Amino acid sequence: MGEHVIKLPDVGEGVAEAELVEWHVKIGDLVREDAVIAAVMTDKATVEIPSPVDGEIIWLGAEIGETVAVGSPIVRIKIAGDGPAETVAEVAAAEPNSEARQPAPAAVEAAPAPAKKAEPAAKPLAPTAALKPVPRATTVGLPRPEGERPLASPAVRLRAKEAGIDLRQIPGTGPAGRVTHEDLDGFAARGAAVPVAGLQAKSGVEEIKVIGLRRRIAEKMALAKSRIPHITYVEEIDVTGLEELRAKLNAAKKPDRPKLTLLPFLMRALVKAVGEQPQLNAVYDDDAGIIHRHAGVHIGMAAQTPGGLMVPVVKHAEARDLWDCAAEVNRLAEAAKAGTATREELTGSTITITSLGAMGGVATTPVINYPEVAVVGVNKIMIRPMWDGTQFVPRKMMNLSSSFDHRVIDGWDAAVFVQRIKALLEAPAMIFVEG
């Protein structure tokens, strides 16, 4: 028998390390060639690692949430034959903790599965003389485990029922933990809250390790808020005419065209607005003190996925018409939700749009997608009475909440930018006028 060592492969684009986010195998599992054994994450792209051989997993070199350097051994597989030249000693030398993680084969196979932490057991019955009553000053009103019936006499149960007291909330000081009349009196004297029937206090704390995409989001948000002084500008927009145009275009669209939402219109308006203010379509390298203004408009589209927030990028929006923008947004959103979006599709944005759709609220304070300098937030559309000079009329109104990097964008320039988008969306025919 031989052994095959799997090292973290080079995932490309200068990536030197990756975070292990999922194991698909455990020690002792038999795997087939090409079966996925693990998943690692770089930036926001998840890469699956397949097994190149058939065999048995005998060692795992990292735990979920750990960062692993490219080229580090992560799995050892026992295979038929002599195996590759790389030996166990070489693996141990490359991985300082390998000895701690590597179980002795015979000992592990013979050892029983680790026992779960024992749950607190009910007090065993014992003679009254052998029990030491617990002083009332040391008792605490912790609930008994769910399903455990408290010991009490019929008279005590009747008193508790009439008083609306749940006996499970009272630690008994009688023999075998029995709840006594004195325990009831002490419970009432301490002013303990009388629990509502059927309700029970909970004291458990669940610990959730922050790994994978959630950790990437946390790091990116912390970086953006700690390094970028945000200024947020909110403006209301009358989208009544735009919504009428959108409905007509959808009604007359060809079968092979996607349904238009508000986003493609906003994307086209944004392209026009940054054409007039190119400083908004930029990324700021604050370490080097350089602003990179981009000719191409690469719009990040914040998308909620089962794993968390991702930002796929519509590349070269300036070269896409309304329908092409809609199709690309749909394609990227589906890829992000399915977890198939590539690194190329998740990087390279120069300005971002974020929208919560119908749950967009009245106003938001969107966080800039570092190192960009602007983000445009879409709030929900609501019908509101608006004064037209003679009377109130119902209009479809929507707020845009946009944030800017105040180191790069002055408040005046931010206002000019948003007002230009407002003018285009309120007169949507202007979106299609060139020049």
NUNUZA-426107 format. One record per residue (C-alpha): residue number from 1; x, y, z; residue in three letters. Coordinates in nm, 2 decimals, padded with zeros to 4 digits. Each point is the difference from the previous one (the first is absolute). Layout:
BEGIN
{NUM; {X; Y; Z}; "ALA"},
...
end
This chain:
BEGIN
{1; {00.00; 00.00; 00.00}; "MET"},
{2; {00.11; 00.36; -00.07}; "GLY"},
{3; {-00.10; 00.35; 00.08}; "GLU"},
{4; {-00.10; 00.29; -00.21}; "HIS"},
{5; {00.04; 00.36; 00.13}; "VAL"},
{6; {-00.24; 00.27; -00.14}; "ILE"},
{7; {00.13; 00.35; 00.03}; "LYS"},
{8; {-00.20; 00.33; -00.03}; "LEU"},
{9; {00.03; 00.07; -00.37}; "PRO"},
{10; {00.08; 00.34; -00.16}; "ASP"},
{11; {-00.34; 00.15; -00.06}; "VAL"},
{12; {00.15; 00.27; -00.22}; "GLY"},
{13; {00.01; 00.38; -00.02}; "GLU"},
{14; {00.29; 00.03; 00.25}; "GLY"},
{15; {-00.20; -00.15; 00.29}; "VAL"},
{16; {00.24; -00.12; 00.27}; "ALA"},
{17; {-00.25; -00.15; 00.25}; "GLU"},
{18; {-00.36; -00.10; 00.04}; "ALA"},
{19; {-00.25; -00.06; 00.28}; "GLU"},
{20; {-00.12; -00.36; 00.05}; "LEU"},
{21; {-00.38; 00.04; 00.01}; "VAL"},
{22; {-00.13; -00.36; -00.03}; "GLU"},
{23; {00.11; -00.36; 00.03}; "TRP"},
{24; {-00.19; -00.26; -00.21}; "HIS"},
{25; {00.19; -00.29; 00.16}; "VAL"},
{26; {00.12; -00.12; 00.34}; "LYS"},
{27; {00.28; -00.23; 00.12}; "ILE"},
{28; {-00.09; -00.36; -00.10}; "GLY"},
{29; {-00.21; 00.09; -00.30}; "ASP"},
{30; {00.06; -00.17; -00.33}; "LEU"},
{31; {00.01; 00.23; -00.30}; "VAL"},
{32; {-00.01; -00.04; -00.37}; "ARG"},
{33; {00.22; 00.19; -00.25}; "GLU"},
{34; {-00.15; 00.34; -00.09}; "ASP"},
{35; {-00.23; 00.00; 00.31}; "ALA"},
{36; {00.00; 00.34; 00.17}; "VAL"},
{37; {00.18; -00.02; 00.34}; "ILE"},
{38; {00.01; 00.37; 00.10}; "ALA"},
{39; {-00.09; 00.35; -00.09}; "ALA"},
{40; {00.21; 00.31; 00.05}; "VAL"},
{41; {-00.07; 00.37; -00.04}; "MET"},
{42; {00.21; 00.28; -00.15}; "THR"},
{43; {-00.15; 00.34; 00.02}; "ASP"},
{44; {-00.36; -00.09; -00.08}; "LYS"},
{45; {00.06; -00.29; -00.24}; "ALA"},
{46; {-00.04; -00.35; 00.13}; "THR"},
{47; {00.22; -00.27; -00.15}; "VAL"},
{48; {-00.07; -00.37; 00.04}; "GLU"},
{49; {00.30; -00.24; 00.03}; "ILE"},
{50; {-00.05; -00.35; -00.15}; "PRO"},
{51; {00.19; -00.32; 00.09}; "SER"},
{52; {00.24; -00.11; -00.28}; "PRO"},
{53; {00.00; -00.36; 00.12}; "VAL"},
{54; {-00.21; -00.28; 00.16}; "ASP"},
{55; {00.07; -00.07; 00.36}; "GLY"},
{56; {-00.06; 00.04; 00.37}; "GLU"},
{57; {00.02; 00.34; 00.18}; "ILE"},
{58; {00.26; -00.04; 00.28}; "ILE"},
{59; {00.09; 00.36; 00.09}; "TRP"},
{60; {-00.16; 00.35; -00.03}; "LEU"},
{61; {00.24; 00.29; 00.02}; "GLY"},
{62; {-00.22; 00.29; 00.10}; "ALA"},
{63; {-00.32; 00.09; 00.18}; "GLU"},
{64; {-00.29; 00.19; -00.15}; "ILE"},
{65; {00.07; 00.37; 00.02}; "GLY"},
{66; {00.38; -00.03; -00.01}; "GLU"},
{67; {00.21; 00.18; -00.26}; "THR"},
{68; {00.22; -00.24; -00.21}; "VAL"},
{69; {00.29; 00.11; -00.21}; "ALA"},
{70; {00.02; -00.12; -00.36}; "VAL"},
{71; {00.21; -00.31; -00.02}; "GLY"},
{72; {-00.07; -00.11; 00.36}; "SER"},
{73; {-00.10; -00.37; 00.05}; "PRO"},
{74; {-00.37; -00.02; 00.09}; "ILE"},
{75; {-00.09; -00.37; -00.05}; "VAL"},
{76; {00.17; -00.34; 00.01}; "ARG"},
{77; {-00.16; -00.29; -00.17}; "ILE"},
{78; {00.09; -00.37; 00.04}; "LYS"},
{79; {00.01; -00.15; -00.35}; "ILE"},
{80; {00.08; -00.34; -00.15}; "ALA"},
{81; {00.36; -00.04; -00.12}; "GLY"},
{82; {00.31; 00.18; 00.10}; "ASP"},
{83; {-00.13; 00.36; -00.04}; "GLY"},
{84; {00.20; 00.31; -00.09}; "PRO"},
{85; {00.35; 00.07; 00.12}; "ALA"},
{86; {-00.12; 00.26; 00.26}; "GLU"},
{87; {00.02; -00.17; 00.34}; "THR"},
{88; {-00.18; 00.04; 00.33}; "VAL"},
{89; {00.31; 00.15; 00.15}; "ALA"},
{90; {00.01; 00.27; -00.27}; "GLU"},
{91; {-00.36; 00.09; 00.07}; "VAL"},
{92; {00.06; 00.02; 00.37}; "ALA"},
{93; {00.30; 00.23; -00.06}; "ALA"},
{94; {-00.21; 00.23; -00.22}; "ALA"},
{95; {-00.29; 00.01; 00.25}; "GLU"},
{96; {00.11; 00.07; 00.36}; "PRO"},
{97; {-00.33; -00.11; 00.14}; "ASN"},
{98; {-00.03; -00.31; -00.20}; "SER"},
{99; {00.10; -00.23; 00.28}; "GLU"},
{100; {-00.27; 00.14; 00.22}; "ALA"},
{101; {-00.26; -00.04; -00.27}; "ARG"},
{102; {00.12; -00.34; -00.12}; "GLN"},
{103; {-00.15; -00.28; 00.21}; "PRO"},
{104; {00.18; -00.33; 00.06}; "ALA"},
{105; {-00.17; -00.23; -00.24}; "PRO"},
{106; {-00.05; -00.30; 00.24}; "ALA"},
{107; {-00.09; 00.21; 00.30}; "ALA"},
{108; {-00.26; 00.21; -00.19}; "VAL"},
{109; {-00.16; -00.31; -00.16}; "GLU"},
{110; {-00.03; -00.17; 00.34}; "ALA"},
{111; {-00.11; 00.31; 00.19}; "ALA"},
{112; {-00.37; 00.05; 00.06}; "PRO"},
{113; {-00.17; 00.31; -00.14}; "ALA"},
{114; {00.04; 00.30; 00.24}; "PRO"},
{115; {-00.28; 00.02; 00.24}; "ALA"},
{116; {-00.22; 00.31; 00.00}; "LYS"},
{117; {00.01; 00.22; 00.30}; "LYS"},
{118; {-00.24; -00.15; 00.26}; "ALA"},
{119; {-00.32; 00.19; 00.06}; "GLU"},
{120; {-00.08; 00.08; 00.36}; "PRO"},
{121; {-00.18; -00.30; 00.15}; "ALA"},
{122; {-00.30; 00.02; 00.23}; "ALA"},
{123; {00.09; -00.05; 00.37}; "LYS"},
{124; {-00.02; -00.37; 00.09}; "PRO"},
{125; {-00.24; -00.11; 00.27}; "LEU"},
{126; {00.17; -00.04; 00.34}; "ALA"},
{127; {-00.10; -00.04; 00.36}; "PRO"},
{128; {-00.11; 00.33; 00.16}; "THR"},
{129; {00.27; -00.03; 00.27}; "ALA"},
{130; {00.28; 00.00; -00.26}; "ALA"},
{131; {-00.11; 00.33; -00.16}; "LEU"},
{132; {00.12; 00.34; 00.10}; "LYS"},
{133; {-00.26; 00.27; -00.05}; "PRO"},
{134; {00.12; 00.29; -00.22}; "VAL"},
{135; {-00.02; 00.34; 00.17}; "PRO"},
{136; {-00.25; 00.23; -00.16}; "ARG"},
{137; {00.26; 00.27; -00.04}; "ALA"},
{138; {00.19; -00.22; -00.25}; "THR"},
{139; {-00.29; -00.11; -00.21}; "THR"},
{140; {-00.04; 00.14; -00.35}; "VAL"},
{141; {-00.32; 00.00; -00.20}; "GLY"},
{142; {00.14; -00.19; -00.30}; "LEU"},
{143; {-00.25; -00.20; -00.20}; "PRO"},
{144; {00.03; -00.38; 00.00}; "ARG"},
{145; {00.09; -00.17; -00.33}; "PRO"},
{146; {-00.30; -00.02; -00.23}; "GLU"},
{147; {-00.21; -00.30; 00.07}; "GLY"},
{148; {00.12; -00.06; 00.36}; "GLU"},
{149; {-00.29; -00.02; 00.23}; "ARG"},
{150; {00.06; 00.18; 00.34}; "PRO"},
{151; {-00.06; -00.20; 00.32}; "LEU"},
{152; {-00.28; 00.15; 00.22}; "ALA"},
{153; {-00.29; -00.11; 00.21}; "SER"},
{154; {-00.36; 00.04; -00.13}; "PRO"},
{155; {-00.05; 00.28; 00.24}; "ALA"},
{156; {00.30; 00.19; -00.12}; "VAL"},
{157; {-00.10; -00.06; -00.37}; "ARG"},
{158; {-00.35; 00.14; 00.08}; "LEU"},
{159; {00.14; 00.32; 00.17}; "ARG"},
{160; {00.24; 00.05; -00.30}; "ALA"},
{161; {-00.28; -00.05; -00.25}; "LYS"},
{162; {-00.23; 00.25; 00.18}; "GLU"},
{163; {00.28; 00.26; 00.02}; "ALA"},
{164; {00.10; -00.05; -00.37}; "GLY"},
{165; {00.35; -00.12; 00.09}; "ILE"},
{166; {00.19; -00.25; -00.21}; "ASP"},
{167; {00.17; -00.24; 00.23}; "LEU"},
{168; {00.27; -00.06; -00.25}; "ARG"},
{169; {00.13; 00.35; 00.09}; "GLN"},
{170; {00.05; -00.09; 00.37}; "ILE"},
{171; {00.30; -00.19; 00.12}; "PRO"},
{172; {-00.12; -00.24; 00.27}; "GLY"},
{173; {00.17; -00.03; 00.33}; "THR"},
{174; {-00.19; -00.30; 00.13}; "GLY"},
{175; {00.11; -00.37; -00.03}; "PRO"},
{176; {00.11; -00.09; -00.35}; "ALA"},
{177; {-00.05; 00.36; -00.11}; "GLY"},
{178; {-00.37; 00.00; 00.10}; "ARG"},
{179; {-00.17; 00.34; -00.02}; "VAL"},
{180; {-00.15; 00.09; 00.34}; "THR"},
{181; {-00.25; 00.26; 00.13}; "HIS"},
{182; {00.30; 00.19; 00.14}; "GLU"},
{183; {00.15; 00.01; -00.35}; "ASP"},
{184; {-00.32; 00.15; -00.13}; "LEU"},
{185; {00.00; 00.26; 00.27}; "ASP"},
{186; {00.37; 00.09; -00.06}; "GLY"},
{187; {-00.06; 00.02; -00.38}; "PHE"},
{188; {-00.29; 00.25; 00.06}; "ALA"},
{189; {00.20; 00.19; 00.27}; "ALA"},
{190; {00.29; 00.06; -00.24}; "ARG"},
{191; {-00.24; 00.17; -00.24}; "GLY"},
{192; {00.08; -00.25; -00.28}; "ALA"},
{193; {-00.20; 00.06; -00.31}; "ALA"},
{194; {-00.29; -00.24; -00.04}; "VAL"},
{195; {00.06; -00.18; -00.33}; "PRO"},
{196; {-00.29; -00.01; -00.25}; "VAL"},
{197; {-00.13; -00.35; -00.05}; "ALA"},
{198; {00.19; -00.16; -00.29}; "GLY"},
{199; {00.28; 00.25; -00.01}; "LEU"},
{200; {00.35; -00.08; 00.14}; "GLN"},
{201; {00.31; 00.21; 00.04}; "ALA"},
{202; {00.29; -00.10; -00.22}; "LYS"},
{203; {00.37; 00.05; 00.09}; "SER"},
{204; {00.18; -00.18; -00.28}; "GLY"},
{205; {00.27; 00.18; -00.21}; "VAL"},
{206; {00.08; -00.13; -00.35}; "GLU"},
{207; {00.35; 00.07; -00.13}; "GLU"},
{208; {00.03; 00.04; -00.37}; "ILE"},
{209; {00.34; 00.02; -00.16}; "LYS"},
{210; {00.03; 00.28; -00.25}; "VAL"},
{211; {00.15; -00.16; -00.31}; "ILE"},
{212; {-00.01; 00.00; -00.38}; "GLY"},
{213; {-00.21; 00.26; -00.17}; "LEU"},
{214; {-00.14; 00.14; 00.33}; "ARG"},
{215; {00.36; 00.07; 00.12}; "ARG"},
{216; {00.08; 00.16; -00.34}; "ARG"},
{217; {-00.30; 00.22; 00.03}; "ILE"},
{218; {00.09; 00.10; 00.35}; "ALA"},
{219; {00.36; 00.08; -00.09}; "GLU"},
{220; {-00.11; 00.21; -00.31}; "LYS"},
{221; {-00.26; 00.20; 00.19}; "MET"},
{222; {00.24; 00.07; 00.29}; "ALA"},
{223; {00.26; 00.11; -00.25}; "LEU"},
{224; {-00.24; 00.23; -00.18}; "ALA"},
{225; {-00.14; 00.16; 00.31}; "LYS"},
{226; {00.34; 00.04; 00.18}; "SER"},
{227; {00.18; 00.16; -00.30}; "ARG"},
{228; {-00.27; 00.19; -00.20}; "ILE"},
{229; {-00.17; 00.31; 00.15}; "PRO"},
{230; {-00.35; -00.05; -00.14}; "HIS"},
{231; {-00.24; 00.28; -00.11}; "ILE"},
{232; {-00.35; -00.12; -00.08}; "THR"},
{233; {-00.24; 00.20; -00.22}; "TYR"},
{234; {-00.37; -00.09; -00.02}; "VAL"},
{235; {-00.23; 00.13; -00.28}; "GLU"},
{236; {-00.35; -00.08; -00.10}; "GLU"},
{237; {-00.08; -00.08; -00.36}; "ILE"},
{238; {-00.34; -00.01; -00.18}; "ASP"},
{239; {00.02; -00.32; -00.20}; "VAL"},
{240; {-00.37; 00.00; -00.12}; "THR"},
{241; {00.10; 00.07; -00.36}; "GLY"},
{242; {00.29; -00.26; 00.01}; "LEU"},
{243; {-00.23; -00.27; 00.14}; "GLU"},
{244; {-00.26; 00.07; -00.28}; "GLU"},
{245; {00.28; -00.03; -00.26}; "LEU"},
{246; {00.13; -00.31; 00.16}; "ARG"},
{247; {-00.34; -00.17; -00.01}; "ALA"},
{248; {-00.05; 00.09; -00.37}; "LYS"},
{249; {00.35; -00.14; -00.09}; "LEU"},
{250; {-00.07; -00.32; 00.19}; "ASN"},
{251; {-00.33; -00.04; -00.17}; "ALA"},
{252; {00.15; 00.03; -00.34}; "ALA"},
{253; {00.33; -00.18; 00.06}; "LYS"},
{254; {00.11; -00.30; -00.21}; "LYS"},
{255; {-00.02; -00.34; 00.15}; "PRO"},
{256; {00.37; -00.04; 00.02}; "ASP"},
{257; {00.05; 00.32; 00.19}; "ARG"},
{258; {00.01; 00.02; 00.38}; "PRO"},
{259; {-00.26; 00.19; 00.20}; "LYS"},
{260; {00.11; 00.35; 00.08}; "LEU"},
{261; {00.03; 00.11; 00.36}; "THR"},
{262; {00.09; 00.35; 00.12}; "LEU"},
{263; {00.37; -00.09; 00.02}; "LEU"},
{264; {00.09; 00.01; -00.37}; "PRO"},
{265; {-00.15; 00.35; -00.02}; "PHE"},
{266; {00.21; 00.10; 00.30}; "LEU"},
{267; {00.31; -00.15; -00.15}; "MET"},
{268; {-00.04; 00.19; -00.33}; "ARG"},
{269; {-00.06; 00.32; 00.20}; "ALA"},
{270; {00.30; -00.06; 00.21}; "LEU"},
{271; {00.22; -00.05; -00.31}; "VAL"},
{272; {-00.11; 00.34; -00.13}; "LYS"},
{273; {00.05; 00.16; 00.34}; "ALA"},
{274; {00.36; -00.13; 00.05}; "VAL"},
{275; {00.08; 00.10; -00.36}; "GLY"},
{276; {-00.05; 00.36; 00.12}; "GLU"},
{277; {00.17; -00.06; 00.33}; "GLN"},
{278; {00.28; -00.26; -00.05}; "PRO"},
{279; {00.13; 00.05; 00.35}; "GLN"},
{280; {-00.30; -00.21; 00.12}; "LEU"},
{281; {00.11; -00.30; -00.21}; "ASN"},
{282; {00.32; -00.06; 00.19}; "ALA"},
{283; {00.18; -00.20; 00.26}; "VAL"},
{284; {00.23; 00.16; 00.26}; "TYR"},
{285; {00.33; -00.16; 00.09}; "ASP"},
{286; {00.03; 00.18; 00.33}; "ASP"},
{287; {00.33; -00.17; 00.09}; "ASP"},
{288; {00.17; 00.13; -00.31}; "ALA"},
{289; {-00.21; 00.33; -00.01}; "GLY"},
{290; {-00.12; -00.07; -00.36}; "ILE"},
{291; {-00.35; 00.03; -00.14}; "ILE"},
{292; {-00.06; -00.23; -00.30}; "HIS"},
{293; {-00.27; 00.14; -00.23}; "ARG"},
{294; {-00.13; -00.26; -00.23}; "HIS"},
{295; {-00.13; 00.05; -00.35}; "ALA"},
{296; {-00.20; -00.32; 00.01}; "GLY"},
{297; {-00.31; 00.00; 00.23}; "VAL"},
{298; {00.01; -00.33; 00.19}; "HIS"},
{299; {-00.31; 00.00; 00.22}; "ILE"},
{300; {00.00; -00.22; 00.31}; "GLY"},
{301; {-00.35; -00.14; 00.08}; "MET"},
{302; {-00.04; -00.08; 00.37}; "ALA"},
{303; {-00.19; -00.34; 00.01}; "ALA"},
{304; {-00.13; -00.19; 00.30}; "GLN"},
{305; {00.08; -00.37; -00.02}; "THR"},
{306; {-00.06; -00.29; 00.24}; "PRO"},
{307; {00.36; 00.04; 00.12}; "GLY"},
{308; {-00.01; 00.37; 00.04}; "GLY"},
{309; {00.06; 00.32; -00.20}; "LEU"},
{310; {00.19; -00.02; -00.32}; "MET"},
{311; {00.08; 00.26; -00.27}; "VAL"},
{312; {00.01; -00.14; -00.35}; "PRO"},
{313; {00.12; 00.26; -00.26}; "VAL"},
{314; {-00.17; 00.11; -00.33}; "VAL"},
{315; {00.31; 00.08; -00.20}; "LYS"},
{316; {00.00; 00.28; -00.26}; "HIS"},
{317; {-00.36; 00.12; 00.07}; "ALA"},
{318; {00.08; 00.30; -00.22}; "GLU"},
{319; {-00.01; -00.24; -00.30}; "ALA"},
{320; {-00.32; -00.18; 00.09}; "ARG"},
{321; {-00.36; 00.11; -00.09}; "ASP"},
{322; {-00.30; -00.03; 00.23}; "LEU"},
{323; {-00.07; -00.36; -00.09}; "TRP"},
{324; {00.36; -00.11; 00.02}; "ASP"},
{325; {00.03; 00.15; 00.35}; "CYS"},
{326; {-00.31; -00.19; 00.11}; "ALA"},
{327; {00.12; -00.33; -00.14}; "ALA"},
{328; {00.35; 00.04; 00.16}; "GLU"},
{329; {-00.15; 00.09; 00.34}; "VAL"},
{330; {-00.22; -00.31; -00.01}; "ASN"},
{331; {00.28; -00.23; -00.10}; "ARG"},
{332; {00.24; 00.13; 00.27}; "LEU"},
{333; {-00.27; -00.01; 00.27}; "ALA"},
{334; {-00.08; -00.36; -00.08}; "GLU"},
{335; {00.37; -00.10; 00.00}; "ALA"},
{336; {00.06; 00.18; 00.34}; "ALA"},
{337; {-00.30; -00.18; 00.16}; "LYS"},
{338; {00.11; -00.34; -00.14}; "ALA"},
{339; {00.36; 00.06; 00.12}; "GLY"},
{340; {00.14; -00.04; -00.36}; "THR"},
{341; {00.11; 00.36; -00.05}; "ALA"},
{342; {00.37; 00.02; -00.09}; "THR"},
{343; {00.27; 00.22; 00.15}; "ARG"},
{344; {-00.01; 00.21; -00.32}; "GLU"},
{345; {-00.37; 00.05; 00.04}; "GLU"},
{346; {00.04; 00.11; 00.36}; "LEU"},
{347; {00.28; 00.25; -00.04}; "THR"},
{348; {00.09; 00.32; -00.18}; "GLY"},
{349; {-00.30; 00.23; 00.08}; "SER"},
{350; {00.05; 00.37; -00.02}; "THR"},
{351; {-00.34; 00.11; 00.14}; "ILE"},
{352; {-00.27; -00.20; 00.17}; "THR"},
{353; {-00.38; -00.01; 00.02}; "ILE"},
{354; {-00.17; -00.15; 00.30}; "THR"},
{355; {-00.38; -00.07; 00.01}; "SER"},
{356; {-00.22; -00.19; 00.25}; "LEU"},
{357; {-00.30; 00.00; -00.24}; "GLY"},
{358; {-00.34; 00.02; 00.16}; "ALA"},
{359; {00.18; 00.00; 00.35}; "MET"},
{360; {00.21; 00.30; -00.09}; "GLY"},
{361; {-00.14; 00.22; 00.27}; "GLY"},
{362; {-00.04; 00.38; -00.01}; "VAL"},
{363; {00.37; 00.08; 00.03}; "ALA"},
{364; {00.32; -00.19; 00.05}; "THR"},
{365; {00.37; 00.08; 00.07}; "THR"},
{366; {00.18; -00.24; -00.24}; "PRO"},
{367; {00.36; -00.09; 00.06}; "VAL"},
{368; {00.25; 00.07; -00.28}; "ILE"},
{369; {00.15; -00.31; -00.17}; "ASN"},
{370; {00.36; 00.07; 00.09}; "TYR"},
{371; {00.21; 00.13; -00.18}; "PRO"},
{372; {-00.27; 00.16; -00.21}; "GLU"},
{373; {-00.10; 00.36; 00.08}; "VAL"},
{374; {-00.38; -00.02; -00.06}; "ALA"},
{375; {-00.30; -00.23; 00.05}; "VAL"},
{376; {-00.36; 00.07; -00.11}; "VAL"},
{377; {-00.27; -00.15; 00.22}; "GLY"},
{378; {-00.35; -00.07; -00.13}; "VAL"},
{379; {-00.30; 00.03; 00.24}; "ASN"},
{380; {-00.35; -00.13; -00.06}; "LYS"},
{381; {-00.26; 00.16; -00.22}; "ILE"},
{382; {-00.30; 00.14; 00.18}; "MET"},
{383; {-00.31; 00.18; -00.12}; "ILE"},
{384; {-00.01; 00.34; 00.18}; "ARG"},
{385; {-00.23; 00.31; -00.04}; "PRO"},
{386; {00.21; 00.27; -00.17}; "MET"},
{387; {-00.11; 00.36; -00.05}; "TRP"},
{388; {00.00; 00.10; -00.38}; "ASP"},
{389; {-00.08; 00.37; 00.07}; "GLY"},
{390; {-00.38; -00.03; 00.01}; "THR"},
{391; {-00.07; -00.33; 00.17}; "GLN"},
{392; {00.15; -00.32; 00.15}; "PHE"},
{393; {00.04; -00.28; -00.25}; "VAL"},
{394; {00.13; -00.36; 00.06}; "PRO"},
{395; {00.35; -00.05; -00.13}; "ARG"},
{396; {00.25; -00.29; 00.02}; "LYS"},
{397; {00.29; 00.13; 00.21}; "MET"},
{398; {00.33; -00.16; 00.08}; "MET"},
{399; {00.30; 00.11; 00.20}; "ASN"},
{400; {00.36; -00.04; -00.11}; "LEU"},
{401; {00.24; -00.03; 00.30}; "SER"},
{402; {00.36; 00.05; -00.13}; "SER"},
{403; {00.33; 00.00; 00.20}; "SER"},
{404; {00.32; 00.15; -00.11}; "PHE"},
{405; {00.37; 00.00; 00.12}; "ASP"},
{406; {00.03; 00.35; 00.14}; "HIS"},
{407; {00.38; -00.01; -00.05}; "ARG"},
{408; {-00.05; 00.00; -00.37}; "VAL"},
{409; {-00.36; 00.12; -00.07}; "ILE"},
{410; {-00.12; 00.34; 00.14}; "ASP"},
{411; {-00.36; 00.04; 00.11}; "GLY"},
{412; {-00.07; 00.23; -00.29}; "TRP"},
{413; {00.12; -00.25; -00.26}; "ASP"},
{414; {-00.20; -00.28; 00.17}; "ALA"},
{415; {-00.31; 00.22; -00.02}; "ALA"},
{416; {00.06; 00.08; -00.37}; "VAL"},
{417; {00.04; -00.37; -00.07}; "PHE"},
{418; {-00.32; -00.11; 00.17}; "VAL"},
{419; {-00.20; 00.29; -00.15}; "GLN"},
{420; {00.12; -00.10; -00.35}; "ARG"},
{421; {-00.13; -00.36; 00.06}; "ILE"},
{422; {-00.32; 00.14; 00.14}; "LYS"},
{423; {-00.06; 00.21; -00.32}; "ALA"},
{424; {00.07; -00.30; -00.23}; "LEU"},
{425; {-00.24; -00.23; 00.19}; "LEU"},
{426; {-00.28; 00.26; 00.02}; "GLU"},
{427; {00.03; 00.06; -00.37}; "ALA"},
{428; {00.09; -00.36; -00.11}; "PRO"},
{429; {00.00; 00.09; -00.37}; "ALA"},
{430; {00.32; 00.19; 00.06}; "MET"},
{431; {00.17; -00.33; 00.09}; "ILE"},
{432; {-00.01; -00.10; -00.36}; "PHE"},
{433; {00.12; 00.33; -00.14}; "VAL"},
{434; {00.37; -00.01; -00.10}; "GLU"},
{435; {00.23; 00.29; 00.04}; "GLY"},
end
